[in-house]
Amino acid sequence: MFSYIDIRSGNAKCVLVINKQAYEFYPTFHSDALGDFVSYLASVHPLCKLSWKEGAFHQVKGGITWHTGPMLLCWEFKRDFDELEIIITETQNPIADRKKNPNLPRTVLKTKCNFNEFILCVVKELDRVIKQRGILGYRQEWQNYTFPVDGFLALKYACLYNKPFEITKSQSGTSIDEELHLLIKNID
């Protein structure tokens, strides 16, 4: 289970439940937490890279980092066919605390799960977030960053149709009608 809730004033709560173990994280607006997460997930999804121009969802080396106040939360995904390994490590945020913490870095989570099930869970949550808040409403609450529409649409299309969202099928790319239809389409 993946939940991204309590989005307000540049703070959010992320709940990740894997193998019946719950983890809570509290990213702040100092990083584009949801946008980085969705783009990173799209970068490891084989159907989100095939039809996009080079670099649209470039492979992220070493993962992504969320600012969570005094800590930095480093996410790393390793996909092996139907399996996704998720590694989350806490490191010290040198901007928030310059005193060296000897207990860091610390691995918070290192587990494997089904890749497609995890993607579907994330897409359902993104679908809920955008339908609840809207694109501009999300931006208003998260302050500096917008809702990650491109990665969301690519992942949602891959989940719904098991093929890439063909934005390069014509000179003009996708149509706004296709994009809007995909945005409002319910996912089961």
N, C-alpha and C positions, 0 to 999 in steps of 0.2 A: 504494500500500500504506500502511496505517495500522496501527501496532502501539503498544500501551500496555502496557509490560512492566516487570519489576523493581519492582513496587509493594511498597514496604516502608518502614515507619517514617516515613510522610509524605513520601516521595520516590518518583518514578517516572521511567521513561525512555519517551519517545515517539519513535518512528521514523516518519518520513514519507518515502515514496519516490514521487516524481512525475517523470515523463519520464526515468526511469533515474537520477535524482539523489537521493541519500539525505541526509536531514537528521535530526539527533538533538537532542532537547530534554529538559531535566531539570526538570520542574515540582516545586515543593515544596508542602507542606500549607498554606502561607500563602495559597494561593488554592484554590478548588474547581476545579482544572484540568479534570478530566474532566467534571464536572457542568456547568460553564460551556460547555465545548466542545460537549457533546451538546445542551444547551438552545439554544445559538446555532445549531447546525446544524439543529435542528428548527424554529427560527424562520424559516429561509430555505426550508424545504421546504413547498411548497404543500399537501401532504396532511396535514401535522402541525398546521395552523392551522384548517382548515375547521370541524371539529366541536367544537373546544375553546372553553371560555368565553373571553371577551375577556381578553387579557393572559396566558394560560397559557404561551404561548411568544411573548412580546412581541418585536417586532422590536428587535434590539439596535443602537443607534446607535454607530458608531465601533468596533465589535468587542468582543472580550474580552481580558483580560490575565491571563497566567500569571506568577506569581512564580517565578523560577529562580535565586534567590540574589542576586548583585549586579546582575542584569539583570531587566527586565520584558519578557516576550515578548507582543507585541500581535498578535492574529489578527483578520483582517478577511475576510469572505466576501462576494462579489458574484455573485449568481446571475443568469444571463441564459439562460432556457429550459434547454437541455441542457448549458450550459457553466457551470462554477463557477470564478471567479477567487479565488485564495487569495493574500493578502498577509500576510506575517509580518514584523514590525519589532521590532528590539531597542531598548529605551530603558533609560535608567539607572534603577535602583531607588534612590530618594532615601533610603529607610530603611536600606539596606545600605551605601551609599557616598555621602557628601555632596560629595566632590570631583568637580567637573564633568569629565565625560569628553567631549572635543571630537569624538570619533569617533562619537558617538551623537546622535540616533537613526540606525539603520542598517537598511536593508531586507535581510532574510535571504533572503526568498523572495517572488517575485511571478510567479505562473504560472497557467495555466488548465488545467482538466482536465474530463473528462466528469462532470457532476453526479451522475447515477444510479450510475455506477461507483464514484465516491468514497463516496457514501452507503452502498452495499452493502458496500464494504470496511470502513467504520467499523462498520457494524452487525455484520458477521461478527466483528470484533475485540471489540466489546462483548459479543457472545454468548459468545465464548471466555472473556473476563474473568469474567463473572458465573457461568458454569458451572464455572470453575476455582476461584474464590474464594468465591462465594456473596455474598449481600447483606451479611450481618453480617461475613463475613470481609474483604470490601473495606473496610468501615467501620473494622474493627480495624486494618488496615494504613494506611489513609489518615488516620486520626485524627479530624479535625473534620468530615468530610463523608461522606455516604452515596453509594452507587452511584446514578446518575441514572436510576432506573427509569422515570419518566414519559416522558422524552425517548427513552429506549431503546425502550420499547414502541411509542411513536408512530412512530419511524423504522423499526422492525422490521416493524410492520404495513404501513406504506407500501411497504416493499420486497417483502414477501411477497404482498400482495394488490392493490397499486397503488390503494389507496383509504384514506381516513382511518379511524382507530380511533374508532368512534362511542361516545364516552363519554356523550353527551347524548341517546342514543336512548330512554332511559326516565328516569323521575324519580330512580331510584336509581343511574344511571350504568352502568358496566360491571359484570359479575359477576366475582367473584374467580376463578371457574372459567375464564372467558375470559382473564383476565390470566395465570393460572398456565399455561394451555395455550400462550399466546403466549411466555411466558418459557422454557418447556422445548422448544418446537418448534425443530427444527434448520433452519437456513437454508443453502441451497446457493449 
